[in-house]
């Protein structure tokens, strides 16, 4: 088998793997964008972890000098991080403006209720009083002078 035939057979395998990796990376970048916007750090971390695998798979297409899948994967994560952060700021601003429209200062209702231990329903949550734990008495042991004795 000549080197050209071998290279063409590998290209026929690696290009679809690279394109599939770019698709996986793009899907994970979308999940990461929505997770960042919602403030779900665990989901965002998991999506970015799977994105890394997709980006590594998209690198396989570079075997045939096809760099577009890798560029799509990298660009998707960059856009997801920036877009998710902007959506988070936008959502936070909308929530704050809704509170101001109702006549409540932003965060004042939540902070006061949390300090008083009252939920939004007006029910007090039970509080437990901390108990004082007495330190344990420590006795000094007698030093071993002449080794171990076996009992018969």
N, C-alpha and C positions, 0 to 999 in steps of 0.2 A: 504494500500500500504506500503510495507516495505521500509526501508531506502535504501537498495541496489537497488531496482527497481527505486526509486526516483532519486538516484544519476546517474544511468545509463541513465535515460531519459533526465536528465539535460546535461549529457556528450554528448549525441547524438545531443543536440542543440548547446552547447557552442563550441565544436570543429570546426564545419564548420564556425561559426561566427568568431572564432579566426583565422582560415586560411584565410577567406575573409578579415579580418582586416590586416593581414600581406601582402596580395596582394595589398590592397589599400595603405598601408604604403610604399611598394616597388615602386609602380607607382609614388607616390608623391615624393619620394626620387629622382627618376630619373628626374622628372620635376624640382625639386630644384637644382639638379646638373647642368642642362643646364641653368637654370636661373642665378645661381651664376657665371657660366662661361661667360654668356653674360652681366652680371652686372645689371640684372633686379631685384632690391631689392624688389619691391612690389610683383612680381611673386614668388620670392623665399620665402618671408614671408608667402604668401598665401599657397604655397605648403607645407611648414613646418607646418602651422596651420592645414591643412587637414591631414598631416602625424601624428600629435598628436592624432587625432581621430582614425586613422587606428591602431596606436600603442596601444591605449586603447582597441580597439576591439580585437587585437591579444592577449591581456592579458587574454581574456576570455577562451582561450584554456588551460590556466594553471589550470583550474578547474579539468581537467582530467590528470594533471601532464604532459602536453605536452607543453614544454617551447620553442620548436623550432620556432614557429611563432613569438613570442616576440623577440627572439634573431635575427631572420632575419630582423624584422622591425627596431630594434635598430642599427644593423650592417649596414643596407642599408642607414640610415641617416648619420651615421659616414662616410661611404665611399662616399656618395654624397657630403658632405661638403668638405672633403679633395680632392676628385676628381674634383669637380667644381672649387675649388681654384687653383689647379694645371693647369687645362685647361685654366683658366683666365690668369694665368701667361704665359702659352705657347702661347696663342693667342696674348697677348700684345707683347711678344718677336717677334713673326712672323711679326706683323704689323710694329714694329720698324725696323726690318731688311729689310723689303720691302722699307721703306722710305730711309734707308741708301743706298740701291741698286740704288735708283733713284737719289742719290746725294744730298738729302735733309737731314739736321740734324733732328733727331726725335723731333717733337714738335715745331721746329722753324717756320715752315710755318704756322701752325695753330695759334700760339701765336701772330705772327706779323699781320696776317690778322684779328684776332679778335680785337686787339688793334686799328687797323686802321678802323674798321667797314666795312671791305670788305669781302664778302663771297668768296667761291672758284670760283664762276662765274665772279668775278670782279665787282659786283654791290655793290655800297655803300648802306648801310641800313640807312633809315632816322633817324636823331637824333633830339630830342626835347630839347629845352633849359629849364632848370628848372626856374620856376617863383617864385618870392619872394612873400610870402604871408604876408601881414601886420597883426599884431595882432589886434584882435577885441578890441574896446573900452569898458571898463567895467565901468558901473556907479553904484555907491553905492545906495542902496535902503534906503528909510526912515524907521526908525524902527517903529514897531507897538507898540503903547503905551497902548491903552485901549481896545484891542480886535477887533472882527469882527463886522462890521455894515452892516445890510441888507438894500439894496436899495428898496424903495417902488415903 
